[in-house]
Amino acid sequence: MRFMLIRKADEKTEAGELPGVELINAMMKYNQEMAEAGVFLDGAGLRPSAAGARVKITGGKPAVTDGPFVETKELIAGFTLIQTKSKEEAIEWVKRWPIEDAPVEIEIRQLFEPEDFGPEAVAAVREFEKKFI
């Protein structure tokens, strides 16, 4: 099972405040522990919403809104993608999130897998992967 660990944004991340060396080292150690355990797939921090945009498509027409966005509690500051045997195992990894990042809120979301959509979807995804990935 793959899970996305979503590091919620806060006033500091939205202000563009970069993490200090202590937090960077702690995150690297955490990611290394997950990699050595065979669960780490990917991860990255995101720039503040001021550097982003939202595209809302209604009736086939896109409308673009440039950041920043007001509701900080709904924004994402970064993500980590892991693969575990269960949601409980994913939760256990999140409980080990570096204390240097506290206070922090991490949302855990399971990704859909091709198998969730039936055999036809699996075949189509595998064909796509052969061609493009």
N, C-alpha and C positions, 0 to 999 in steps of 0.2 A: 504494500500500500504506500502510495506517495502522499506526502503532506506538505503543504506550504505553511511555514511559520511566518506570520506577517507581523513585522515590528511596526507598531502604530506610531504615527508622527506625534510630536509634541511641540511646544513653543520653541525649544532649542533647535530641533531638526528643521522646522519651518523657517527659522531665522537664518538657516544656512550654517549654523555652528557645527564645525567639524569635530569629530571625536578626538580626544587626546590620545597620546601614545599608549597610555595605560589601558584604555578601553580597546584600542586597536589590537594590542598584544593579547588581551583577554579574549577577544572575539576570534583571533587567529588560533589561539590555543583550543578554544571550544570547537571551532570548525575542524581542527586537526584531530581532536578526540572523536568527533563524529565520523570523519573520514577513515580513521584507523578502525573504527567499529563497523565500517561498511555501510553507514546510513546517509552520509552527506552526498548530495547530488550537485547542488549549486547554491549560490547566495550572492547578494549584492545590496549595497545601500543605494537609496534613491536621492536625487537632488530635490530641493524644496519644490512645492507645488508652484511657486512663482516662476519656475523655469519650465513648467509644463503647460498642457492645454487639455481641454475636454472636448470631445466631439460627440454631439447628440444628433442622432439620425432619426428624423420623423418623416414618414411618408416618402422615404427615399432621398430626402434633402438633408445634407449635413449642416449643422450649425456649430461653429468653433468658438469656444470661450477660453481665453488665455487665463492662466493662473496669475496671482495666487488665489487659492480657494479658502473660504472663510472657516468652515467647520473642521478644525484641526483634528478633532477626535475621530473623524471619518477618513483621515488621510493615512497613507502608508509611507514609512520612512525607509523600509528595506524588507528583504525577504530571505528566507533560507528554504531550500527544497531538500527534503529528506525522504528516505524510503525505510519504513519500519514494518514490523509484522502486525502492528495493531495501533489503534488510536492511543491506547494506554501507554505504549512504548514511546510514541511521539510526545505525549504529555510529560513523561519522565525526562526526555531530553530537554524539553522547554524548562522544566524545573531547574535544570543545570545552567540556564542562561547566565552569562557573566553578571555578577552583582555590580560591577563597575558601570553598568548601563541603567541601574535602578535610579528612580522609579521608571518602570517600563511596562507596557502592555503588549503581550504577544497573542495573536489570534492564530488558532490552528484550524486549517481547512484541508480536508481530504480532496485529492484530485480525482476526477473521473478517469477510468482506464478504458481502453477500447472494448474490453470484454463486458463492460457495463451496458453496452449498447447492442449486444448480440453478435452472432457470427459474421454477418455481412459487414458490420462496422470493423470488426477485427481484420478481415481480409482487406478491406479498403485502406485501413491505416497501415497495415504491413506493406502493401503495395506502394503507398505514399512514402513510407520510410525508406524503402529500397531505392526509390528514385531521387529523393531530395535530402535525406539525412545521412 
